[in-house]
């Protein structure tokens, strides 16, 4: 009698079209393992990511706005979950592998720094080897958490920002849904923060894809599904042009807005101070980084430690190390 995994793999031969990746066709793991009786290899990847420490820390990492007042702004975790849901919707509609798509989506930002892209820019300027969050995300699953994920999941995570010629359709799906998700939810958060009103959103955006977050997302996702074919995933020329306009508007009016970004100038000082301290005092790094310290040196170990910090923990460590506390004589 076949096991649940084998039944699912048989079902995938019907549900996953010829352009998707079926679990039984995976190129496997770097360190081979016995197959699970219940879950396919991609289902196991989803579970390993969602149970990882790096995934849990995303809830306390900035998406766009540093230290916003209010409970309803996106964090790196809620962004990840929104990308996952959008990507699964597209994947199902196009008969791709939903489990592989979900695994890539859930893991794509595991390597993001505290303080969002401000933290990424800071570490990139400080660390001799530079810093790119998509490379760090792969480093997290491979070396720091040792999740031993499937090849297709790993490459989807690595290439989620810029893509690669040999991307799977599932990887491309996540990359496009990531971009669709963040410009829409960042606009939603910007309106909530009072950086602009809904009426100040350019007419071209409001008329082209809608005036509400859900309507805008539905416009882009529906167009992506309708315009994609065996040759690849894409939006229609008209919607792609609108997307690029929307993207440019977000960079010119939101991502560089001095009100929203006023505190970011402090980020480099915080991370630079922490980085310098842990290079000089490598013995203060966590014990689980001892292997990295021995094989790759203090700079790499310090970079791994700091990039994994949440916003609050980075500020706590900075305060502990560099801000004097009051004391009394007993």
TORFI-281159 format. One line per field, with one value per residue (C-alpha): x, y, z. Coordinates in pm, 1 decimal, decimal comma, always signed. Layout:
REM residues N
px: c(X;...) .
py: c(Y;...) .
pz: c(Z;...) .
***
This chain:
REM residues 330
px: c(+0,0;+138,7;+215,4;+66,0;+376,7;+355,5;-15,4;+59,1;+333,3;+89,4;-163,2;+99,3;+126,4;-229,5;-222,5;+122,6;+151,9;+447,8;+610,7;+600,8;+841,2;+695,4;+835,4;+944,4;+1153,9;+1346,3;+1723,8;+1731,3;+1924,9;+2294,9;+2302,4;+2072,4;+1804,6;+1550,4;+1215,8;+937,8;+649,7;+388,8;+524,8;+682,4;+1030,0;+890,9;+636,6;+925,0;+1105,9;+800,6;+794,7;+1167,0;+1155,5;+848,6;+999,9;+1336,1;+1457,1;+1527,6;+1166,0;+1036,3;+1266,5;+1109,9;+816,6;+1044,2;+1227,3;+1139,0;+969,3;+982,2;+909,2;+1140,8;+967,5;+620,3;+357,8;+74,5;+10,0;-102,2;+214,0;+380,8;+686,4;+923,1;+714,8;+377,6;+536,9;+664,3;+321,1;+153,9;+404,6;+341,9;-34,3;-11,0;+245,0;+37,2;-265,3;-67,3;+100,2;-230,7;-388,4;-93,4;-63,1;+277,3;+392,1;+228,3;+449,3;+773,2;+635,6;+543,5;+882,7;+1065,3;+831,6;+862,8;+1242,6;+1316,0;+1383,0;+1533,0;+1864,8;+1726,5;+1894,1;+1738,0;+1604,8;+1503,7;+1697,8;+1867,6;+2032,6;+2123,9;+2290,4;+2475,3;+2617,6;+2700,8;+2917,9;+3075,7;+3148,3;+3454,0;+3273,6;+2965,0;+2618,9;+2316,5;+2014,2;+1931,1;+2278,6;+2245,4;+1907,1;+2076,1;+2355,5;+2096,4;+1928,6;+2255,4;+2505,2;+2345,3;+2028,1;+2145,2;+1798,1;+1931,6;+1661,8;+1597,7;+1800,7;+1496,7;+1399,7;+1754,4;+1798,7;+1458,8;+1560,0;+1898,3;+1758,6;+1438,2;+1559,4;+1710,2;+1618,3;+1839,5;+1819,8;+1746,6;+1484,9;+1194,2;+850,0;+787,9;+1092,3;+980,8;+634,0;+774,1;+999,6;+709,6;+468,1;+730,3;+741,5;+364,1;+319,1;+564,8;+469,2;+103,2;+135,0;+397,7;+153,7;-115,8;+114,9;+215,3;-147,6;-198,5;+108,9;-24,4;+259,8;-7,7;-382,7;-562,4;-659,8;-292,2;-212,5;-155,6;-462,7;-275,3;-243,3;-595,4;-754,5;-523,3;-543,1;-782,6;-817,7;-800,9;-516,1;-712,6;-835,1;-486,0;-337,2;-616,7;-557,7;-189,2;-227,2;-516,9;-324,1;-15,9;-216,5;-396,8;-79,3;+149,7;+197,0;+434,5;+710,7;+709,3;+535,9;+470,4;+220,9;+64,1;+264,3;+2,0;+5,1;+383,2;+414,6;+173,2;+368,5;+694,3;+525,7;+385,8;+730,5;+897,9;+637,1;+704,7;+1077,6;+1042,7;+766,5;+777,7;+1103,3;+1305,1;+1052,0;+1245,8;+968,7;+952,7;+1326,7;+1447,4;+1565,9;+1754,9;+2068,2;+2117,7;+2114,6;+2466,3;+2605,0;+2434,3;+2537,5;+2887,9;+2946,1;+2819,2;+3024,4;+3343,7;+3284,9;+3231,8;+3536,0;+3748,0;+3577,2;+3501,3;+3482,9;+3153,1;+2987,6;+2738,2;+2885,0;+2689,3;+2897,6;+3227,3;+3254,1;+3208,0;+3457,9;+3722,2;+3674,8;+3579,9;+3703,4;+3552,7;+3424,7;+3204,6;+3086,5;+3003,1;+2812,5;+2611,3;+2528,1;+2425,8;+2224,7;+2021,7;+1929,7;+1582,0;+1547,1;+1484,9;+1771,2;+2017,9;+1918,6;+1931,8;+2285,7;+2394,0;+2259,6;+2421,9;+2761,4;+2781,5;+2536,2;+2631,1;+2372,4;+2304,8;+2461,4;+2444,3;+2680,3;+2530,0) .
py: c(+0,0;+342,0;+602,7;+957,0;+1107,3;+868,5;+940,7;+1313,0;+1262,2;+1069,7;+1350,2;+1606,2;+1434,1;+1560,9;+1891,6;+2018,6;+2096,5;+2024,2;+2360,7;+2313,7;+2110,5;+1790,2;+1680,9;+1343,3;+1526,6;+1742,8;+1752,7;+1668,3;+1786,2;+1855,9;+1595,9;+1310,5;+1203,9;+926,8;+1047,0;+1130,4;+883,3;+1160,8;+1477,3;+1548,5;+1701,6;+2049,9;+2017,9;+1934,7;+2248,7;+2459,2;+2305,2;+2344,3;+2711,6;+2794,0;+2619,2;+2797,1;+3066,5;+3302,1;+3283,7;+3368,3;+3670,2;+3824,7;+3943,8;+4199,7;+4320,5;+4637,2;+4615,3;+4985,0;+5214,4;+5219,8;+5214,7;+5316,2;+5399,8;+5152,4;+4780,3;+4753,5;+4829,1;+4549,2;+4378,6;+4155,1;+3856,7;+3988,4;+4085,2;+3728,1;+3584,2;+3816,6;+3716,7;+3351,4;+3384,0;+3576,8;+3335,4;+3030,2;+3183,2;+3239,7;+2900,2;+2717,2;+2906,0;+2825,6;+2462,3;+2504,8;+2335,0;+2524,7;+2365,6;+2462,9;+2812,2;+2846,0;+2723,3;+2980,1;+3258,2;+3177,9;+3160,6;+3449,3;+3715,4;+3505,0;+3685,5;+4037,3;+4266,9;+4462,2;+4804,1;+4687,7;+4800,5;+5072,0;+4793,2;+4611,8;+4924,0;+4976,5;+4623,9;+4639,6;+4945,7;+4807,9;+4443,7;+4391,5;+4132,2;+4350,7;+4235,9;+4130,8;+3997,5;+3734,6;+3582,7;+3593,7;+3419,4;+3125,2;+3137,2;+3119,6;+2804,8;+2638,4;+2724,7;+2904,2;+2699,7;+2397,1;+2322,1;+2110,0;+2226,6;+2101,6;+2250,0;+2417,8;+2588,7;+2710,3;+2854,6;+3022,4;+3192,7;+3300,6;+3445,2;+3603,3;+3959,9;+3955,4;+3618,4;+3376,3;+3224,6;+2876,8;+2980,5;+2745,7;+2888,7;+2870,3;+3089,3;+3345,1;+3341,9;+3434,1;+3705,4;+3877,1;+3839,1;+3981,2;+4300,8;+4319,4;+4268,6;+4525,9;+4822,6;+4770,9;+4712,2;+4985,0;+5229,7;+5105,9;+5162,4;+5504,4;+5615,9;+5475,2;+5668,1;+5993,6;+6041,0;+6095,2;+6060,3;+5818,2;+6114,6;+6203,9;+5870,9;+5954,0;+5923,3;+5687,2;+5434,7;+5480,7;+5454,1;+5178,5;+4931,5;+5060,4;+5279,0;+5008,0;+4775,7;+4457,9;+4588,3;+4696,7;+4359,7;+4173,6;+4382,3;+4292,5;+3927,0;+3866,9;+4025,5;+3818,8;+3496,3;+3589,4;+3702,9;+3412,9;+3108,5;+2822,7;+3068,0;+3230,3;+3443,7;+3804,1;+4086,2;+4239,0;+4529,0;+4778,0;+4648,3;+4612,0;+4976,2;+5073,3;+4861,5;+5036,9;+5375,4;+5265,1;+5135,9;+5464,6;+5664,3;+5462,9;+5529,8;+5901,0;+5979,1;+5710,4;+5519,0;+5841,9;+6048,7;+6249,1;+6212,1;+5834,3;+5791,9;+6054,1;+5798,0;+5583,8;+5797,4;+5645,8;+5287,6;+5286,0;+5422,5;+5148,7;+4860,6;+4998,0;+5022,5;+4669,0;+4531,8;+4696,7;+4573,7;+4209,4;+4207,6;+4335,4;+4108,7;+3794,9;+3597,0;+3777,5;+3624,6;+3341,9;+2994,6;+2866,4;+3096,3;+2945,0;+2733,0;+3036,9;+3229,5;+2959,5;+2895,1;+3237,4;+3485,5;+3748,7;+3978,8;+3708,4;+3586,0;+3941,7;+4002,3;+3682,2;+3771,8;+4131,3;+4055,3;+3804,0;+4051,8;+4199,7;+4577,3;+4572,8;+4336,1;+4545,5;+4857,0;+4664,4;+4540,9;+4887,4;+5037,3;+4766,0;+4813,2;+5186,5;+5378,4;+5425,6;+5328,1;+5499,8;+5339,1;+5381,8;+5304,1;+5054,6) .
pz: c(+0,0;-96,4;+168,9;+181,6;+17,0;-275,6;-313,9;-323,5;-580,9;-800,2;-761,2;-862,8;-1201,0;-1260,7;-1068,4;-1167,9;-1535,9;-1759,2;-1677,5;-1300,6;-1088,1;-945,0;-611,2;-745,4;-1008,9;-759,2;-792,7;-422,1;-120,4;-84,8;+193,2;+81,7;+329,0;+349,7;+214,9;+459,2;+455,8;+475,6;+315,1;-22,3;-26,2;-91,0;+190,6;+421,0;+304,9;+395,5;+743,3;+802,0;+712,3;+921,4;+1225,2;+1193,2;+1431,0;+1142,6;+1030,1;+1377,7;+1400,9;+1090,3;+1301,3;+1468,8;+1157,4;+968,7;+631,4;+533,4;+827,4;+1128,1;+1465,3;+1341,9;+1601,3;+1560,7;+1536,6;+1175,2;+978,8;+788,2;+925,9;+734,1;+850,5;+734,6;+402,9;+367,6;+440,8;+188,7;-78,8;+2,2;-39,4;-366,5;-507,3;-415,8;-588,1;-908,6;-881,4;-847,9;-1137,3;-1364,5;-1249,8;-1090,2;-771,4;-484,0;-217,8;-391,7;-452,0;-85,2;+34,0;-181,2;-69,7;+300,2;+280,0;+46,1;+313,6;+593,7;+547,4;+578,7;+827,4;+1111,0;+1001,0;+652,8;+348,9;+555,7;+752,3;+431,8;+291,5;+617,8;+630,0;+260,1;+323,2;+642,6;+564,2;+337,2;+126,3;+87,6;+186,6;-17,9;+164,7;-99,0;-66,3;+311,4;+289,0;+117,3;+374,2;+651,7;+521,3;+418,4;+693,2;+986,2;+1025,9;+822,8;+688,8;+402,2;+162,0;-189,7;-473,1;-632,1;-306,4;-244,1;-592,4;-579,4;-254,4;-392,1;-715,5;-584,4;-638,9;-986,7;-1130,2;-1324,1;-1674,6;-1540,2;-1283,2;-1233,2;-1304,2;-928,7;-857,7;-1115,7;-963,1;-619,9;-763,4;-940,7;-649,3;-412,7;-619,3;-655,9;-281,6;-156,2;-371,4;-285,5;+87,6;+120,1;-38,3;+199,6;+498,5;+365,3;+356,5;+707,1;+826,2;+679,4;+431,8;+168,0;+136,7;-90,3;-310,0;-356,3;-520,5;-889,5;-1110,8;-1339,0;-1054,7;-919,3;-1261,7;-1385,8;-1099,9;-834,3;-528,4;-259,6;-170,4;-241,0;-577,9;-685,3;-595,6;-771,3;-1085,0;-1103,1;-1004,6;-1244,2;-1529,4;-1446,5;-1456,9;-1778,7;-1958,0;-1866,9;-2088,0;-2157,3;-2245,5;-1903,5;-1642,9;-1732,5;-1712,5;-2021,0;-2173,6;-2051,0;-1692,3;-1689,1;-1788,6;-1511,3;-1264,0;-1355,0;-1312,3;-973,9;-870,0;-969,9;-778,5;-463,9;-487,4;-557,1;-307,0;-36,3;-13,0;-10,0;+185,8;+449,6;+708,8;+683,1;+641,6;+887,8;+1142,7;+892,0;+920,5;+1266,1;+1140,5;+996,0;+1321,4;+1523,8;+1298,3;+1241,0;+1614,4;+1673,0;+1384,3;+1510,2;+1863,3;+1768,3;+1541,8;+1830,4;+2084,3;+1886,7;+2209,2;+2278,5;+1973,6;+2036,7;+2070,0;+1770,4;+1548,2;+1665,6;+1352,3;+1127,6;+1339,1;+1301,1;+929,6;+792,9;+1050,8;+1282,5;+1006,3;+858,0;+1199,1;+1309,9;+986,3;+1032,2;+1391,4;+1325,4;+1011,1;+1208,9;+1481,7;+1513,9;+1529,0;+1902,2;+1981,3;+1778,2;+1973,2;+2300,2;+2230,3;+2117,5;+2439,8;+2649,3;+2487,2;+2422,9;+2643,1;+3009,4;+3268,6;+3598,9;+3903,1;+4276,2;+4563,5;+4807,9) .
***
